[in-house]
Amino acid sequence: MKFNIAYPESGTQKTFEIDDDKAVQRIVDKRIAQEFEGDLLGDKYEGYVFRITGGSDKQGFPMKQGVLVNSRVKLLLERGVTGYQAWRGRVGERNRKSVRGCIVGSDISVLNLVIVKKGKEEIEGVTDKQQPRMLGPKRASHIKKLFDLSSEDDVRKFVIRRDVKGHSKAPKIQRLVTPVTRQRRRRRLAAIKARRVAAKDAREAYYTQITRRAQ
């Protein structure tokens, strides 16, 4: 069985294959989101705590949370959920798709694990290196949250840039509030207010004319 181990703190992940049948049998019947000690996989992972996040069988059918079986079942699914891609089908359409249950079976091919607690020894390619984020946030509020900025700070100075083929690239900041956007907002609100005042004056003039004619 293959184990895809991820370490969120360093942003790394790597797939390992464990041929020990006894170690694999210790993982059988565990569920998605369940945590277990790394000693079950071998002495190499002593002190580690892993959490199961998913997996798939040899045919590629994914495990689905909430389906309490260790085999493959067919369910009516809406597009966009696990087992039914979002670009397939039509809006509101449901199709019967094959998925695996959330319980680990002996026929699982790849099991996804996340390191919850790090052990004593380093796992090669996972905990012994750092993989920085290639792309940073684009939205202005997300950039402020990442760098703990105030409303007076200039968000444009904190955009994460990356080097591509000898030159630097940066994303276009979304929902950026600048003096130009404030001016446009004031102009838009002033236009709405002017239309309301003009409509009110026109209505009063109309009813005044109707009153004069009735007299």
Solvent accessible surface area in square Angstrom, and as a share of the most:
residue,aa,sasa,rsa
1,M,37,0.17
2,K,88,0.37
3,F,0,0.00
4,N,33,0.17
5,I,0,0.00
6,A,23,0.18
7,Y,24,0.09
8,P,89,0.56
9,E,141,0.63
10,S,4,0.03
11,G,46,0.44
12,T,9,0.05
13,Q,118,0.53
14,K,81,0.34
15,T,70,0.41
16,F,30,0.13
17,E,112,0.50
18,I,22,0.11
19,D,114,0.59
20,D,72,0.37
21,D,109,0.56
22,K,149,0.63
23,A,1,0.01
24,V,16,0.09
25,Q,109,0.48
26,R,111,0.41
27,I,0,0.00
28,V,31,0.18
29,D,96,0.50
30,K,37,0.16
31,R,114,0.42
32,I,22,0.11
33,A,59,0.46
34,Q,73,0.33
35,E,86,0.39
36,F,11,0.05
37,E,94,0.42
38,G,0,0.00
39,D,76,0.39
40,L,50,0.25
41,L,8,0.04
42,G,25,0.24
43,D,127,0.66
44,K,94,0.40
45,Y,10,0.04
46,E,98,0.44
47,G,31,0.30
48,Y,1,0.00
49,V,25,0.14
50,F,0,0.00
51,R,82,0.30
52,I,1,0.00
53,T,63,0.37
54,G,7,0.07
55,G,8,0.08
56,S,26,0.17
57,D,6,0.03
58,K,160,0.68
59,Q,122,0.54
60,G,51,0.49
61,F,64,0.26
62,P,41,0.26
63,M,9,0.04
64,K,39,0.17
65,Q,104,0.46
66,G,58,0.56
67,V,23,0.13
68,L,109,0.54
69,V,53,0.31
70,N,71,0.37
71,S,55,0.35
72,R,99,0.36
73,V,42,0.24
74,K,129,0.54
75,L,56,0.28
76,L,77,0.39
77,L,11,0.06
78,E,100,0.45
79,R,85,0.31
80,G,51,0.50
81,V,64,0.37
82,T,66,0.38
83,G,31,0.30
84,Y,6,0.02
85,Q,95,0.42
86,A,63,0.49
87,W,176,0.62
88,R,109,0.40
89,G,39,0.37
90,R,191,0.70
91,V,130,0.75
92,G,70,0.67
93,E,65,0.29
94,R,132,0.48
95,N,51,0.26
96,R,138,0.50
97,K,60,0.25
98,S,20,0.13
99,V,0,0.00
100,R,5,0.02
101,G,0,0.00
102,C,1,0.01
103,I,27,0.14
104,V,0,0.00
105,G,3,0.03
106,S,80,0.52
107,D,71,0.37
108,I,5,0.03
109,S,30,0.19
110,V,41,0.23
111,L,0,0.00
112,N,49,0.25
113,L,1,0.01
114,V,24,0.14
115,I,7,0.04
116,V,69,0.40
117,K,124,0.53
118,K,82,0.35
119,G,15,0.14
120,K,186,0.79
121,E,104,0.47
122,E,90,0.41
123,I,0,0.00
124,E,123,0.55
125,G,15,0.15
126,V,0,0.00
127,T,14,0.08
128,D,77,0.40
129,K,105,0.45
130,Q,134,0.60
131,Q,100,0.44
132,P,107,0.67
133,R,164,0.60
134,M,130,0.58
135,L,103,0.51
136,G,13,0.12
137,P,23,0.15
138,K,95,0.40
139,R,84,0.31
140,A,7,0.06
141,S,62,0.40
142,H,87,0.39
143,I,2,0.01
144,K,65,0.27
145,K,174,0.74
146,L,86,0.43
147,F,82,0.34
148,D,130,0.67
149,L,29,0.15
150,S,54,0.35
151,S,92,0.59
152,E,148,0.67
153,D,57,0.30
154,D,48,0.25
155,V,7,0.04
156,R,140,0.51
157,K,163,0.69
158,F,73,0.31
159,V,23,0.13
160,I,60,0.31
161,R,146,0.53
162,R,82,0.30
163,D,122,0.63
164,V,40,0.23
165,K,193,0.82
166,G,84,0.81
167,H,103,0.46
168,S,48,0.31
169,K,92,0.39
170,A,44,0.34
171,P,43,0.27
172,K,162,0.69
173,I,23,0.12
174,Q,74,0.33
175,R,174,0.64
176,L,44,0.22
177,V,96,0.55
178,T,24,0.14
179,P,96,0.60
180,V,80,0.46
181,T,52,0.30
182,R,119,0.44
183,Q,105,0.46
184,R,132,0.48
185,R,136,0.50
186,R,149,0.54
187,R,165,0.60
188,R,131,0.48
189,L,89,0.44
190,A,60,0.46
191,A,43,0.33
192,I,58,0.29
193,K,139,0.59
194,A,59,0.46
195,R,152,0.55
196,R,172,0.63
197,V,77,0.44
198,A,61,0.47
199,A,54,0.42
200,K,107,0.45
201,D,77,0.40
202,A,63,0.49
203,R,127,0.46
204,E,93,0.41
205,A,63,0.49
206,Y,125,0.48
207,Y,127,0.48
208,T,64,0.37
209,Q,90,0.40
210,I,73,0.37
211,T,74,0.43
212,R,176,0.64
213,R,177,0.65
214,A,89,0.69
215,Q,177,0.79
